[in-house]
Amino acid sequence: MLLNLIQEATGAIDVSSIGHGIAGLGAGIAAIGAGMGIGRIGGNAMEAIARQPEAAGDIRTNMIVAAALIEGVALFAVIVALLAAL
């Protein structure tokens, strides 16, 4: 109660709302980064398949594994960012 009165009297801001905003920003950056990474993997894989069509199966497999790893890291980053807001 006393803390609320001091905050109102001094015009202090609520720092918890800042933390929630930063967590949302971090989650958004993680999602954007993952999208860019998977897009680059797909584009480079298509170029590689166009250059060597006989290696399409190996390239496709490696592309899927790399995309799954990026997606896992992005999910982990989003969870950490949202947990940091608590």
C-alpha positions as a Markdown table, in Angstrom:
| # | Residue | x | y | z |
|---|---|---|---|---|
| 1 | Met | 0.0 | 0.0 | 0.0 |
| 2 | Leu | 2.8 | 2.4 | 0.9 |
| 3 | Leu | 4.7 | 1.5 | -2.2 |
| 4 | Asn | 1.6 | 2.3 | -4.4 |
| 5 | Leu | 1.3 | 5.7 | -2.7 |
| 6 | Ile | 4.9 | 6.5 | -3.3 |
| 7 | Gln | 4.7 | 5.5 | -7.0 |
| 8 | Glu | 1.6 | 7.6 | -7.5 |
| 9 | Ala | 3.2 | 10.6 | -5.7 |
| 10 | Thr | 6.4 | 10.4 | -7.7 |
| 11 | Gly | 4.9 | 9.5 | -11.0 |
| 12 | Ala | 7.0 | 6.3 | -11.2 |
| 13 | Ile | 6.3 | 4.0 | -14.1 |
| 14 | Asp | 5.3 | 0.3 | -13.7 |
| 15 | Val | 8.5 | -1.6 | -14.7 |
| 16 | Ser | 6.6 | -4.9 | -15.1 |
| 17 | Ser | 4.9 | -3.5 | -18.2 |
| 18 | Ile | 8.3 | -2.6 | -19.7 |
| 19 | Gly | 9.4 | -6.2 | -19.1 |
| 20 | His | 6.4 | -7.6 | -20.9 |
| 21 | Gly | 7.0 | -5.4 | -23.9 |
| 22 | Ile | 10.7 | -6.4 | -24.1 |
| 23 | Ala | 9.7 | -10.1 | -23.8 |
| 24 | Gly | 7.3 | -9.6 | -26.7 |
| 25 | Leu | 10.0 | -7.9 | -28.7 |
| 26 | Gly | 12.4 | -10.7 | -28.0 |
| 27 | Ala | 9.9 | -13.3 | -29.1 |
| 28 | Gly | 9.2 | -11.4 | -32.3 |
| 29 | Ile | 12.8 | -11.1 | -33.2 |
| 30 | Ala | 13.3 | -14.8 | -32.6 |
| 31 | Ala | 10.4 | -15.6 | -34.9 |
| 32 | Ile | 11.7 | -13.2 | -37.6 |
| 33 | Gly | 15.2 | -14.6 | -37.4 |
| 34 | Ala | 13.9 | -18.2 | -37.7 |
| 35 | Gly | 11.9 | -17.3 | -40.8 |
| 36 | Met | 14.8 | -15.6 | -42.4 |
| 37 | Gly | 17.1 | -18.5 | -41.7 |
| 38 | Ile | 14.7 | -21.1 | -43.0 |
| 39 | Gly | 14.1 | -19.0 | -46.1 |
| 40 | Arg | 17.8 | -18.8 | -46.8 |
| 41 | Ile | 18.1 | -22.6 | -46.3 |
| 42 | Gly | 15.3 | -23.2 | -48.8 |
| 43 | Gly | 16.7 | -20.8 | -51.4 |
| 44 | Asn | 20.2 | -22.2 | -51.2 |
| 45 | Ala | 18.9 | -25.7 | -51.4 |
| 46 | Met | 16.9 | -24.9 | -54.5 |
| 47 | Glu | 20.1 | -23.4 | -56.1 |
| 48 | Ala | 22.1 | -26.5 | -55.1 |
| 49 | Ile | 19.4 | -28.8 | -56.6 |
| 50 | Ala | 19.4 | -26.8 | -59.8 |
| 51 | Arg | 23.2 | -27.2 | -60.1 |
| 52 | Gln | 23.3 | -30.9 | -59.2 |
| 53 | Pro | 19.9 | -32.5 | -59.7 |
| 54 | Glu | 21.3 | -36.0 | -59.0 |
| 55 | Ala | 22.0 | -34.9 | -55.4 |
| 56 | Ala | 18.4 | -33.7 | -54.7 |
| 57 | Gly | 17.7 | -36.4 | -52.1 |
| 58 | Asp | 20.7 | -35.6 | -50.0 |
| 59 | Ile | 20.2 | -31.9 | -50.3 |
| 60 | Arg | 16.6 | -32.1 | -49.3 |
| 61 | Thr | 17.4 | -34.3 | -46.3 |
| 62 | Asn | 20.0 | -31.9 | -45.1 |
| 63 | Met | 17.7 | -29.0 | -45.7 |
| 64 | Ile | 15.0 | -30.5 | -43.5 |
| 65 | Val | 17.4 | -31.3 | -40.7 |
| 66 | Ala | 18.8 | -27.8 | -40.7 |
| 67 | Ala | 15.4 | -26.2 | -40.8 |
| 68 | Ala | 14.2 | -28.4 | -37.9 |
| 69 | Leu | 17.3 | -27.3 | -35.8 |
| 70 | Ile | 16.6 | -23.6 | -36.5 |
| 71 | Glu | 12.9 | -24.1 | -35.6 |
| 72 | Gly | 13.9 | -25.7 | -32.3 |
| 73 | Val | 16.3 | -22.9 | -31.4 |
| 74 | Ala | 13.6 | -20.3 | -32.3 |
| 75 | Leu | 11.0 | -22.1 | -30.1 |
| 76 | Phe | 13.5 | -22.2 | -27.3 |
| 77 | Ala | 14.2 | -18.4 | -27.7 |
| 78 | Val | 10.5 | -17.6 | -27.7 |
| 79 | Ile | 9.9 | -19.6 | -24.5 |
| 80 | Val | 12.8 | -18.0 | -22.7 |
| 81 | Ala | 11.7 | -14.5 | -23.8 |
| 82 | Leu | 8.2 | -15.1 | -22.5 |
| 83 | Leu | 9.4 | -16.7 | -19.3 |
| 84 | Ala | 11.6 | -13.7 | -18.7 |
| 85 | Ala | 8.5 | -11.5 | -18.5 |
| 86 | Leu | 7.1 | -13.4 | -15.5 |
